């Protein structure tokens, strides 16, 4: 099917997706206000890139397999690849990426990747399906990297915004070091289930939650309109911004950067999914617009 982009509308939200990286370019609320970062290349050109077949970096940006090295940049090649638009309906679009000479030079495994965007009412769901047409196990990771406006367009200041996690989080967090996963940890910055993001939080790059309890997060000014990001089946979470930039990335992942000093071959990399021959694995997240995100307080917590 010919086409370089798809636009979905539900009456509550609208979304525009490009075939370049199958990337979400725009997400607008019921009144047509932008919810997604606009991708200023002078700050950060991404808007909502898809991370495949790795999340984060590999040592020396090289995938080692059967004694051979394959050069691959941070977060893989999907975000720099042109997908085919294989289905386009008013509220659903499907993009497909198949191996090419360019991908085989980076990733010596057979795969088929479909990314479906489905808009239902006030919820946009993004579902990636990775199929293994090969005769050996397919090792892969997948991640989402949406950058939401911070502040959102509802009059609240940046410092009034909160991330309201589904559950209290207290496990120490990791940081990247040279793009790899730092072995050292930091205290969890949440107060119970509430995080107050600020620029200082991201001066040392992203916050990485390897085992978050939560599978839903609400973002906005408590008591006002905002977003709920749900990520069932995605075991890791990253939060990232550039200090001073008007966006906040809320990133559900299946996988993470190679731990520093880890010299094992790629197929033994922690965090990978291993898809059997003929098998398929799905990775999904959703973004819902809410007229009121609530307070996020759980029993026993104080604001």
CORDA-V333785 format. One record per residue. N is the residue number from 1. RES is the residue in one letter. PSI is psi in whole degrees, -180 to 180 (none if undefined). OMEGA is omega in radians with two decimals (999 if undefined). D_CENTER is the distance of its C-alpha to the mean C-alpha in whole Angstrom. Layout:
# CORDA-V333785
n=N res=RES psi=PSI omega=OMEGA d_center=D_CENTER
n=N res=RES psi=PSI omega=OMEGA d_center=D_CENTER
This chain:
# CORDA-V333785
n=1 res=X psi=127 omega=3.13 d_center=27
n=2 res=X psi=154 omega=3.10 d_center=27
n=3 res=X psi=143 omega=3.13 d_center=24
n=4 res=X psi=-10 omega=3.14 d_center=22
n=5 res=X psi=167 omega=3.08 d_center=20
n=6 res=X psi=143 omega=3.08 d_center=20
n=7 res=X psi=128 omega=-3.13 d_center=20
n=8 res=X psi=142 omega=3.11 d_center=20
n=9 res=X psi=140 omega=3.14 d_center=22
n=10 res=X psi=-8 omega=-2.97 d_center=23
n=11 res=X psi=-23 omega=3.07 d_center=25
n=12 res=X psi=-37 omega=3.13 d_center=23
n=13 res=X psi=160 omega=2.92 d_center=20
n=14 res=X psi=148 omega=-3.09 d_center=19
n=15 res=X psi=140 omega=3.06 d_center=17
n=16 res=X psi=130 omega=-3.10 d_center=17
n=17 res=X psi=136 omega=3.11 d_center=15
n=18 res=X psi=151 omega=3.07 d_center=16
n=19 res=X psi=-18 omega=3.08 d_center=17
n=20 res=X psi=102 omega=-3.10 d_center=16
n=21 res=X psi=6 omega=-3.02 d_center=13
n=22 res=X psi=44 omega=-2.98 d_center=13
n=23 res=X psi=135 omega=3.00 d_center=11
n=24 res=X psi=121 omega=-3.11 d_center=11
n=25 res=X psi=-37 omega=-3.10 d_center=14
n=26 res=X psi=142 omega=3.01 d_center=15
n=27 res=X psi=123 omega=-3.05 d_center=15
n=28 res=X psi=147 omega=-3.07 d_center=18
n=29 res=X psi=-177 omega=-3.09 d_center=20
n=30 res=X psi=-23 omega=3.12 d_center=23
n=31 res=X psi=12 omega=3.09 d_center=25
n=32 res=X psi=14 omega=3.14 d_center=23
n=33 res=X psi=140 omega=-3.12 d_center=22
n=34 res=X psi=139 omega=3.07 d_center=19
n=35 res=X psi=-17 omega=-3.05 d_center=16
n=36 res=X psi=145 omega=3.04 d_center=13
n=37 res=X psi=146 omega=-3.03 d_center=14
n=38 res=X psi=1 omega=3.00 d_center=16
n=39 res=X psi=40 omega=3.10 d_center=15
n=40 res=X psi=115 omega=-3.09 d_center=19
n=41 res=X psi=-18 omega=3.07 d_center=19
n=42 res=X psi=-14 omega=3.12 d_center=21
n=43 res=X psi=-63 omega=3.05 d_center=19
n=44 res=X psi=123 omega=-3.00 d_center=15
n=45 res=X psi=-14 omega=-3.13 d_center=15
n=46 res=X psi=157 omega=3.01 d_center=12
n=47 res=X psi=-52 omega=3.09 d_center=11
n=48 res=X psi=61 omega=-3.07 d_center=7
n=49 res=X psi=152 omega=3.07 d_center=7
n=50 res=X psi=135 omega=-3.04 d_center=7
n=51 res=X psi=113 omega=-3.13 d_center=7
n=52 res=X psi=141 omega=0.03 d_center=10
n=53 res=X psi=12 omega=3.05 d_center=13
n=54 res=X psi=159 omega=2.96 d_center=12
n=55 res=X psi=129 omega=-3.08 d_center=9
n=56 res=X psi=-154 omega=-3.07 d_center=11
n=57 res=X psi=161 omega=2.96 d_center=15
n=58 res=X psi=156 omega=3.09 d_center=18
n=59 res=X psi=130 omega=-3.10 d_center=21
n=60 res=X psi=23 omega=-3.12 d_center=23
n=61 res=X psi=41 omega=-3.07 d_center=20
n=62 res=X psi=128 omega=3.05 d_center=22
n=63 res=X psi=121 omega=3.14 d_center=21
n=64 res=X psi=124 omega=-3.13 d_center=25
n=65 res=X psi=126 omega=3.14 d_center=26
n=66 res=X psi=40 omega=3.09 d_center=30
n=67 res=X psi=6 omega=-3.12 d_center=31
n=68 res=X psi=145 omega=-3.14 d_center=29
n=69 res=X psi=140 omega=3.13 d_center=27
n=70 res=X psi=117 omega=-3.09 d_center=24
n=71 res=X psi=127 omega=3.10 d_center=22
n=72 res=X psi=130 omega=-3.09 d_center=19
n=73 res=X psi=169 omega=3.14 d_center=17
n=74 res=X psi=136 omega=3.08 d_center=14
n=75 res=X psi=7 omega=3.02 d_center=10
n=76 res=X psi=-169 omega=-2.97 d_center=13
n=77 res=X psi=-12 omega=-3.05 d_center=15
n=78 res=X psi=-40 omega=-3.07 d_center=13
n=79 res=X psi=-16 omega=3.11 d_center=11
n=80 res=X psi=8 omega=-3.06 d_center=15
n=81 res=X psi=150 omega=3.06 d_center=17
n=82 res=X psi=122 omega=3.10 d_center=18
n=83 res=X psi=160 omega=2.98 d_center=18
n=84 res=X psi=135 omega=3.04 d_center=21
n=85 res=X psi=110 omega=-3.02 d_center=21
n=86 res=X psi=-10 omega=3.07 d_center=22
n=87 res=X psi=132 omega=3.14 d_center=23
n=88 res=X psi=114 omega=3.07 d_center=23
n=89 res=X psi=169 omega=-3.09 d_center=24
n=90 res=X psi=-29 omega=-3.11 d_center=24
n=91 res=X psi=15 omega=3.14 d_center=21
n=92 res=X psi=136 omega=3.05 d_center=20
n=93 res=X psi=141 omega=3.14 d_center=19
n=94 res=X psi=130 omega=3.11 d_center=18
n=95 res=X psi=146 omega=-3.06 d_center=17
n=96 res=X psi=139 omega=3.04 d_center=18
n=97 res=X psi=128 omega=3.09 d_center=18
n=98 res=X psi=161 omega=-3.14 d_center=21
n=99 res=X psi=151 omega=3.09 d_center=22
n=100 res=X psi=175 omega=3.08 d_center=24
n=101 res=X psi=-36 omega=-3.12 d_center=26
n=102 res=X psi=-43 omega=-3.13 d_center=23
n=103 res=X psi=-37 omega=-3.12 d_center=21
n=104 res=X psi=-28 omega=3.10 d_center=24
n=105 res=X psi=-17 omega=-3.13 d_center=25
n=106 res=X psi=-26 omega=-2.92 d_center=21
n=107 res=X psi=101 omega=-2.96 d_center=21
n=108 res=X psi=46 omega=-3.10 d_center=24
n=109 res=X psi=146 omega=3.07 d_center=23
n=110 res=X psi=138 omega=3.13 d_center=23
n=111 res=X psi=162 omega=2.93 d_center=20
n=112 res=X psi=126 omega=-3.07 d_center=19
n=113 res=X psi=119 omega=3.00 d_center=16
n=114 res=X psi=138 omega=3.06 d_center=16
n=115 res=X psi=117 omega=-3.12 d_center=13
n=116 res=X psi=132 omega=3.02 d_center=15
n=117 res=X psi=124 omega=-3.11 d_center=14
n=118 res=X psi=126 omega=-3.12 d_center=16
n=119 res=X psi=118 omega=3.11 d_center=18
n=120 res=X psi=110 omega=-3.11 d_center=20
n=121 res=X psi=-122 omega=-3.10 d_center=22
n=122 res=X psi=20 omega=-3.10 d_center=19
n=123 res=X psi=128 omega=2.97 d_center=16
n=124 res=X psi=122 omega=3.09 d_center=14
n=125 res=X psi=135 omega=3.08 d_center=12
n=126 res=X psi=119 omega=-3.09 d_center=10
n=127 res=X psi=119 omega=3.10 d_center=11
n=128 res=X psi=133 omega=3.08 d_center=11
n=129 res=X psi=123 omega=3.11 d_center=15
n=130 res=X psi=120 omega=3.14 d_center=16
n=131 res=X psi=149 omega=3.14 d_center=19
n=132 res=X psi=100 omega=3.10 d_center=22
n=133 res=X psi=2 omega=-3.05 d_center=25
n=134 res=X psi=-179 omega=-3.10 d_center=26
n=135 res=X psi=-3 omega=3.13 d_center=29
n=136 res=X psi=164 omega=3.13 d_center=27
n=137 res=X psi=143 omega=-3.13 d_center=24
n=138 res=X psi=111 omega=3.09 d_center=21
n=139 res=X psi=126 omega=-3.08 d_center=19
n=140 res=X psi=156 omega=2.95 d_center=15
n=141 res=X psi=162 omega=3.07 d_center=11
n=142 res=X psi=140 omega=3.12 d_center=8
n=143 res=X psi=155 omega=3.05 d_center=5
n=144 res=X psi=149 omega=-3.00 d_center=2
n=145 res=X psi=48 omega=-3.10 d_center=3
n=146 res=X psi=139 omega=3.14 d_center=6
n=147 res=X psi=109 omega=-3.12 d_center=9
n=148 res=X psi=148 omega=3.11 d_center=11
n=149 res=X psi=138 omega=3.11 d_center=15
n=150 res=X psi=97 omega=0.29 d_center=17
n=151 res=X psi=156 omega=2.97 d_center=19
n=152 res=X psi=162 omega=-2.97 d_center=19
n=153 res=X psi=48 omega=-3.07 d_center=22
n=154 res=X psi=18 omega=3.00 d_center=24
n=155 res=X psi=-12 omega=3.13 d_center=26
n=156 res=X psi=148 omega=3.10 d_center=25
n=157 res=X psi=165 omega=3.11 d_center=24
n=158 res=X psi=-43 omega=-3.07 d_center=21
n=159 res=X psi=-7 omega=3.05 d_center=23
n=160 res=X psi=-11 omega=-3.11 d_center=24
n=161 res=X psi=148 omega=3.11 d_center=20
n=162 res=X psi=153 omega=2.92 d_center=19
n=163 res=X psi=118 omega=-3.11 d_center=16
n=164 res=X psi=104 omega=-3.11 d_center=18
n=165 res=X psi=153 omega=3.13 d_center=16
n=166 res=X psi=-33 omega=-3.07 d_center=18
n=167 res=X psi=157 omega=3.04 d_center=20
n=168 res=X psi=142 omega=-3.13 d_center=21
n=169 res=X psi=127 omega=3.14 d_center=19
n=170 res=X psi=-2 omega=-3.14 d_center=22
n=171 res=X psi=138 omega=3.12 d_center=21
n=172 res=X psi=151 omega=-3.11 d_center=21
n=173 res=X psi=158 omega=3.11 d_center=17
n=174 res=X psi=167 omega=3.04 d_center=17
n=175 res=X psi=158 omega=2.94 d_center=16
n=176 res=X psi=150 omega=2.98 d_center=16
n=177 res=X psi=112 omega=-3.02 d_center=19
n=178 res=X psi=28 omega=-3.11 d_center=20
n=179 res=X psi=-15 omega=3.11 d_center=16
n=180 res=X psi=169 omega=-3.12 d_center=17
n=181 res=X psi=118 omega=3.14 d_center=17
n=182 res=X psi=136 omega=3.13 d_center=20
n=183 res=X psi=-33 omega=3.12 d_center=22
n=184 res=X psi=153 omega=3.12 d_center=23
n=185 res=X psi=168 omega=3.08 d_center=22
n=186 res=X psi=157 omega=3.06 d_center=22
n=187 res=X psi=144 omega=3.10 d_center=23
n=188 res=X psi=130 omega=-3.05 d_center=20
n=189 res=X psi=-2 omega=-3.13 d_center=20
n=190 res=X psi=151 omega=2.91 d_center=20
n=191 res=X psi=95 omega=-3.01 d_center=23
n=192 res=X psi=-109 omega=3.14 d_center=23
n=193 res=X psi=14 omega=-3.04 d_center=20
n=194 res=X psi=132 omega=3.08 d_center=20
n=195 res=X psi=130 omega=3.06 d_center=19
n=196 res=X psi=96 omega=-3.07 d_center=20
n=197 res=X psi=145 omega=3.03 d_center=18
n=198 res=X psi=170 omega=-3.06 d_center=20
n=199 res=X psi=-38 omega=-3.09 d_center=20
n=200 res=X psi=-28 omega=-3.12 d_center=22
n=201 res=X psi=-24 omega=-3.04 d_center=19
n=202 res=X psi=13 omega=3.10 d_center=17
n=203 res=X psi=-26 omega=3.10 d_center=20
n=204 res=X psi=33 omega=3.08 d_center=19
n=205 res=X psi=-155 omega=-2.96 d_center=16
n=206 res=X psi=157 omega=2.90 d_center=13
n=207 res=X psi=131 omega=-3.08 d_center=13
n=208 res=X psi=120 omega=3.08 d_center=12
n=209 res=X psi=109 omega=-3.08 d_center=13
n=210 res=X psi=-30 omega=-3.09 d_center=14
n=211 res=X psi=59 omega=-3.14 d_center=16
n=212 res=X psi=144 omega=3.04 d_center=15
n=213 res=X psi=-35 omega=-3.00 d_center=17
n=214 res=X psi=148 omega=2.99 d_center=15
n=215 res=X psi=11 omega=3.05 d_center=13
n=216 res=X psi=142 omega=3.07 d_center=13
n=217 res=X psi=136 omega=3.00 d_center=13
n=218 res=X psi=145 omega=-3.05 d_center=15
n=219 res=X psi=129 omega=3.09 d_center=15
n=220 res=X psi=-166 omega=3.07 d_center=18
n=221 res=X psi=122 omega=-3.10 d_center=22
n=222 res=X psi=133 omega=-3.13 d_center=23
n=223 res=X psi=-3 omega=-3.14 d_center=26
n=224 res=X psi=-178 omega=3.13 d_center=24
n=225 res=X psi=154 omega=3.10 d_center=22
n=226 res=X psi=-158 omega=-3.00 d_center=18
n=227 res=X psi=150 omega=2.92 d_center=15
n=228 res=X psi=124 omega=3.11 d_center=14
n=229 res=X psi=119 omega=-3.14 d_center=10
n=230 res=X psi=140 omega=-3.07 d_center=11
n=231 res=X psi=64 omega=3.10 d_center=9
n=232 res=X psi=137 omega=3.09 d_center=13
n=233 res=X psi=-1 omega=3.11 d_center=13
n=234 res=X psi=108 omega=-2.93 d_center=10
n=235 res=X psi=-18 omega=-3.13 d_center=12
n=236 res=X psi=165 omega=-3.13 d_center=10
n=237 res=X psi=135 omega=3.01 d_center=8
n=238 res=X psi=146 omega=3.00 d_center=8
n=239 res=X psi=133 omega=-3.07 d_center=9
n=240 res=X psi=146 omega=2.94 d_center=11
n=241 res=X psi=169 omega=2.94 d_center=13
n=242 res=X psi=129 omega=-3.12 d_center=16
n=243 res=X psi=126 omega=3.14 d_center=19
n=244 res=X psi=-14 omega=-3.11 d_center=21
n=245 res=X psi=146 omega=-3.06 d_center=18
n=246 res=X psi=48 omega=3.06 d_center=18
n=247 res=X psi=157 omega=3.04 d_center=14
n=248 res=X psi=123 omega=3.12 d_center=12
n=249 res=X psi=126 omega=3.06 d_center=8
n=250 res=X psi=109 omega=-2.82 d_center=7
n=251 res=X psi=97 omega=3.00 d_center=4
n=252 res=X psi=133 omega=-3.09 d_center=5
n=253 res=X psi=151 omega=2.79 d_center=6
n=254 res=X psi=92 omega=-3.05 d_center=9
n=255 res=X psi=170 omega=-3.11 d_center=11
n=256 res=X psi=173 omega=-3.10 d_center=11
n=257 res=X psi=152 omega=3.07 d_center=14
n=258 res=X psi=132 omega=3.07 d_center=17
n=259 res=X psi=143 omega=3.12 d_center=19
n=260 res=X psi=143 omega=3.13 d_center=22
n=261 res=X psi=5 omega=3.09 d_center=25
n=262 res=X psi=120 omega=-3.07 d_center=24
n=263 res=X psi=12 omega=-3.12 d_center=26
n=264 res=X psi=156 omega=3.08 d_center=25
n=265 res=X psi=163 omega=-3.02 d_center=25
n=266 res=X psi=-43 omega=-3.06 d_center=21
n=267 res=X psi=-15 omega=3.10 d_center=22
n=268 res=X psi=7 omega=-3.12 d_center=23
n=269 res=X psi=131 omega=3.11 d_center=19
n=270 res=X psi=147 omega=3.09 d_center=18
n=271 res=X psi=-8 omega=-3.11 d_center=15
n=272 res=X psi=150 omega=2.83 d_center=15
n=273 res=X psi=144 omega=3.09 d_center=16
n=274 res=X psi=105 omega=-3.03 d_center=19
n=275 res=X psi=122 omega=-3.06 d_center=20
n=276 res=X psi=161 omega=3.10 d_center=24
n=277 res=X psi=132 omega=-3.11 d_center=26
n=278 res=X psi=-1 omega=-3.07 d_center=26
n=279 res=X psi=177 omega=-3.10 d_center=23
n=280 res=X psi=143 omega=3.06 d_center=20
n=281 res=X psi=140 omega=-3.12 d_center=16
n=282 res=X psi=148 omega=3.12 d_center=14
n=283 res=X psi=128 omega=-3.03 d_center=10
n=284 res=X psi=158 omega=2.99 d_center=9
n=285 res=X psi=163 omega=3.06 d_center=8
n=286 res=X psi=154 omega=3.05 d_center=11
n=287 res=X psi=123 omega=3.12 d_center=11
n=288 res=X psi=136 omega=3.03 d_center=15
n=289 res=X psi=132 omega=-3.12 d_center=18
n=290 res=X psi=135 omega=3.08 d_center=20
n=291 res=X psi=-19 omega=3.12 d_center=23
n=292 res=X psi=117 omega=-3.09 d_center=24
n=293 res=X psi=-5 omega=-3.12 d_center=21
n=294 res=X psi=-160 omega=-3.12 d_center=24
n=295 res=X psi=-23 omega=-3.13 d_center=24
n=296 res=X psi=1 omega=-3.09 d_center=22
n=297 res=X psi=138 omega=3.06 d_center=25
n=298 res=X psi=162 omega=3.13 d_center=26
n=299 res=X psi=132 omega=3.11 d_center=30
n=300 res=X psi=-6 omega=3.12 d_center=31
n=301 res=X psi=155 omega=3.08 d_center=29
n=302 res=X psi=148 omega=3.11 d_center=30
n=303 res=X psi=none omega=999 d_center=28
